[in-house]
Structure formats: C-alpha cells, structure tokens
Amino acid sequence: MIDYYRYLWSTTWPNMIVLFLIWGGVLSRLGWKILKMWRYERDAWGFLLLTGKVLIWAGVLAIYTALLFFSQPDWLAQPGFIQGSVQGKAYDSGSRSYVLDVRSGSKQEQFYVDKIVYEQIKVEDTVKLMYLPQRREVVRCELVGNLL
C-alpha cells in the first residue's frame, strides 16, 4: 500500500504542494484575523463579519480540494490488483506510453507501464500487477512465471 501512495505522490506532488500552500495561507490568515478580532474588536458586527469570512474561505478551500480530487481521483481509491497472463504489448506513439494487455479469467484489460517493465515482460508471462484504478498505470509488477 505504501508503494501505491508513494507512486501517487511522485506523479502529483506539484498539485499537492500547491494545495498545501493554499491551505496554509488561508488558515494562517484566518487564524490571524480571529486573534486580532478576539484581542481588539469584540463587537457583534465584527463577529458576524468574521463568521461570513470564515464561511467564504471554507468554501474556497473545499473547492480547491474538490478540484484536486476530481483531477486525481486515485487518491480516494484503493489500488487495483490483477494476476493474469500478458496477451500482448504495444508502444503507443501518440501518447508515448507502453501498454500491456493482461488477461485474467475472461476479462482482458490494458495497463500502462514504464519502458523497463515493457522490455522485461514477454508475451504469455504471468504477472501480478498493482495499479491505479482510474489511470491504469502500473505501480508494481511482479513476474509470477510462464504458463508453459
């Protein structure tokens, strides 16, 4: 499971850093406003205005967080596992990606792998894959053996 989240972090760290910076900036600013209001301006109108600001900024944080999870839904999903035989492999020049066709039982699925895995795996090898369920990128590939 750690491999799964380590891989996700390696592919989405710029998005996550920006989200953490937004959260840090908004929460520190709201904390400063609350502290300032509590020390110097204790009136009903000020607390009402502060409540409105907190609600607005909470909405902004919710929107940014939702945007991240809509663009990277694998953060909220469990990793996928499959064990099966490699039925074919191909290089997609349009997307510059390496594709494995894996058959497990009656279903055949396509997964994206890196160049090293692509070169080491042969057709008809039996593999066990851990993959991102939405993007179909392989996180870990174990060679189980040949069907022969």
C-alpha positions in Angstrom: 0.0 0.0 0.0 2.9 2.3 0.7 4.1 1.8 -2.9 0.7 3.0 -4.1 0.8 6.3 -2.3 4.5 6.8 -2.9 3.8 6.5 -6.7 0.8 8.8 -6.4 2.9 11.4 -4.6 5.7 11.1 -7.2 3.2 11.9 -10.0 1.1 14.5 -8.3 3.5 16.3 -5.9 3.2 19.7 -7.6 -0.6 19.7 -7.2 -0.4 18.6 -3.6 2.3 21.2 -2.7 0.1 24.0 -4.2 -2.9 22.7 -2.3 -0.9 22.6 1.0 0.3 26.1 0.4 -3.3 27.3 -0.2 -4.5 25.6 2.9 -1.6 27.0 4.9 -2.1 30.5 3.6 -5.8 30.6 4.2 -5.7 29.0 7.6 -2.9 31.3 8.9 -4.7 34.4 7.6 -8.0 33.3 9.2 -6.1 32.5 12.4 -4.6 35.9 12.4 -7.9 37.6 11.8 -9.6 35.6 14.6 -6.8 36.5 17.0 -6.9 40.2 16.1 -10.7 40.3 16.5 -10.6 38.5 19.8 -7.9 40.9 21.2 -9.1 44.3 19.9 -12.6 44.3 18.3 -15.1 42.5 20.4 -18.4 43.6 19.0 -21.3 41.7 17.5 -20.9 43.2 14.0 -17.2 42.1 13.9 -18.0 38.6 14.9 -20.8 38.4 12.3 -18.4 39.7 9.6 -15.7 37.2 10.7 -18.2 34.3 10.6 -19.0 35.3 7.0 -15.3 35.4 6.0 -14.7 32.0 7.6 -17.6 30.5 5.7 -16.4 32.0 2.4 -12.8 30.8 2.9 -14.0 27.4 4.0 -15.9 27.2 0.6 -12.8 28.3 -1.3 -10.7 25.5 0.5 -13.5 23.0 -0.3 -13.5 23.9 -3.9 -9.7 23.7 -4.3 -9.6 20.4 -2.5 -12.5 19.0 -4.6 -10.7 20.2 -7.8 -7.6 18.2 -6.8 -9.6 15.1 -6.1 -11.6 15.4 -9.3 -8.4 15.7 -11.3 -6.6 12.9 -9.3 -9.3 10.5 -8.2 -6.8 7.7 -7.5 -6.1 9.4 -4.1 -9.5 8.4 -2.9 -9.5 4.9 -4.4 -7.9 1.6 -3.2 -5.2 0.2 -5.5 -6.3 -2.4 -8.1 -4.8 -5.8 -8.2 -4.8 -8.3 -11.0 -3.0 -11.5 -11.8 -3.0 -12.9 -15.3 -1.1 -13.6 -18.4 0.3 -11.0 -20.8 -1.6 -11.3 -24.1 0.1 -8.5 -25.9 2.2 -5.4 -25.6 2.5 -2.3 -27.7 4.0 1.1 -27.8 1.5 4.0 -28.3 3.5 6.6 -30.2 0.6 9.2 -29.9 0.7 9.2 -26.1 4.3 7.9 -25.9 3.3 5.2 -23.5 3.9 1.4 -23.2 0.8 -0.7 -23.0 0.4 -4.3 -21.7 -2.7 -6.4 -22.4 -3.4 -8.7 -19.4 -6.0 -11.4 -19.4 -7.3 -12.6 -16.1 -10.0 -15.2 -16.4 -12.5 -14.0 -19.0 -11.6 -10.3 -18.9 -8.8 -8.6 -20.7 -7.5 -5.2 -19.6 -4.9 -2.7 -20.7 -2.3 -1.2 -18.4 0.4 1.5 -18.8 3.9 0.5 -17.8 7.3 2.1 -18.0 10.0 1.3 -20.5 12.0 -1.0 -18.2 9.0 -3.2 -17.4 7.9 -3.2 -21.1 11.3 -4.5 -22.2 11.5 -7.2 -19.5 8.0 -8.7 -19.8 7.3 -11.1 -22.6 4.0 -12.2 -24.1 2.5 -15.2 -22.3 4.3 -14.3 -19.0 2.1 -14.5 -15.9 2.3 -11.3 -13.9 0.8 -9.8 -10.8 0.1 -6.1 -11.0 -0.8 -3.3 -8.6 -2.2 -0.4 -10.5 -4.0 3.0 -10.2 -7.7 2.2 -10.8 -8.5 5.3 -12.8 -5.4 6.0 -14.8 -4.5 2.3 -15.3 -0.8 3.0 -14.6 1.1 0.1 -13.0 2.6 0.8 -9.7 4.2 -2.6 -9.1 4.7 -5.6 -11.4 5.7 -9.0 -10.2 6.6 -11.8 -12.7 4.9 -14.9 -11.4 6.1 -17.3 -14.1 5.2 -18.7 -17.5 2.2 -20.6 -18.4 4.3 -23.4 -20.0 
